[in-house]
Amino acid sequence: MESMYEGTSWYGEIETGPIPENGDDFDAIVVGGGPGGSSAAGYLALEGKKVLLIEKDAWPRDKICGDAVGGKSLSHVKNLGVKADIEHTEHFRVTGIVFSSPKGHHVRVALPEEDVQKLEAGYALPRQQFDLLLFNRVQQLVRDNGGSIIQGGEVINVLYNDGNGGEDPGAGSKSQRRASGVEVRIGGRKGEVLTFNSTNIVGAGGYRCPVAKSLVEETFGEVMFDRDHYCGGYREYWTGVKGCEDSIGDIEIHFVDTVIPGYFWLFPVSQGVVNVGIGMVVSELDKQSKKLKALQADVIANHPIFKKRFANATMIEGTGRGWQLPFGSPRKKASLQPRRSAGCGIWLVGDAASLVDPFSGEGVGNALVSGKMVCEHIVEGKSAESYQHELWELLGPELSNSFRMQKLSRKKWLLNWFVKKASKKPVIQEMMTEMIASKEAQEQLHSKWFMFRTLMF
């Protein structure tokens, strides 16, 4: 990755000041410096809170992702002062999404023209770049408001004052723990271990977040990793892919015959550089004879369309990496959806709260939204139960609809029929545009009559 970005205007180390003293107290400790953690820390700092923001790696660091930053994200990016930074660095401006079916039918869904004109439709840029720009802005906000930053700090333990009135949404009086701080190892496996204190710990450390594990698995004995609700992903960066030469245009999602149930994507991230990836629900991937890397290689080498588009393309060495996405799809018979997100003074955001969209795989927007919501709950002294309820009330309908679409996308015949129908009916394309842009329009997915009328007439 260094060969791609070293020397660019945004690439480089971030100076974050001295590490706080062992035993220091904070209004909140945020574990994880990605979009969810940066959102929570930034908004808390803007409210005058003393925050400790801990990032396990040191900048610049890579984060494996599809790299799209959609419209939902942009109001938070703007509020935190990062939108102008993105626009002044190299990126790809998204104006639409192209979908294709296993039989090769295509439909283009244009993003709302008004949003495109206002530069608020969406971007695609490497997460290494996006996260660095966001973190750099937020770490300054945190420090300006009396807080501290730690890079290269691994949280090895969440501390509790047992029996001190901790809240437990959905499980009665099962636990009376209350978070009191964290232990952090600085500088690698043999580094110094420091303790920092707070009664508000925000878990934003991704799908393996130690704070989420402490709350979900260790405190309540609940399942954190559910193979039906986790996606395996694999990503590479390529140059020279035919049809991806510009810095503005469409991102692409392809339901390829050999990849169902899953999809193959092409997301340009700057002029001439493309994020090429593949994703599949883990329980479905278990049934496959090939791993994702091999499935992607087969598509690129042998698919009649893509082998032509990649004929003169080159993969950037060292960029092939896999990861997991914790989907926000509703769990059957679960009292808390999509899973436990708060309790005992712990608040989970983004991937740590399992908030990735089950259909598109997009997680940045929900991470930013949840980060702001956590800030509001901490500042206003609201309960963990309130956060759990409000988070699902806001995101649940959208995540549930996406889960339905994900299940439908596993049926090849239905994908072929729908995409072919949509390619010939502008009213369906307009509906899909509205579904992306409008909460009210998304609710129409609940109406079987609306869908039947739109598709059949």
Buried (B, 14 or more C-beta within 10 A) or exposed (E): BEEBBEEEEBBBEBEBEEBBEEEBEBBBBBBBBBBBBBBBBBBBBBBEBBBBBBBBBEBBBBBBBBBBBBBBBBBBBEBBBBBEBBEEBBBBBBBBBBBBBBBBBBBBBBBBEEBBEEEBBBBBBBBBBBBBBBBBBBBBBBBEBEBBBBBBBBBEBBBBBEEBEBBBBBBEEEBBBBBBBBBBBBEEEEEEEBBBBBBBBBBBBBBBBBBBBBBBBBBBEBEBBBEEBBBBBBBBBBBBBEBBEEBEBBBBBBBBBBBBBBBBBBBBBBBBBBBBBBBBBBBBBEEBEEEBBEBBBBBBEEBEEBEEBBEEBEBBEEBBBBBBBBBBBBBEEBEBBBBBBBBBBBBBBBBBBBBBBBBBBBBBBBBBBBBBBBBBBBBEEBEBBBBBBBBBEBBBBBBBBBBBBBBEBBEBEEBBBBBBBBBEBEEBBBBBBBBBBEEEBBBBBEEEEEEEEBBEE
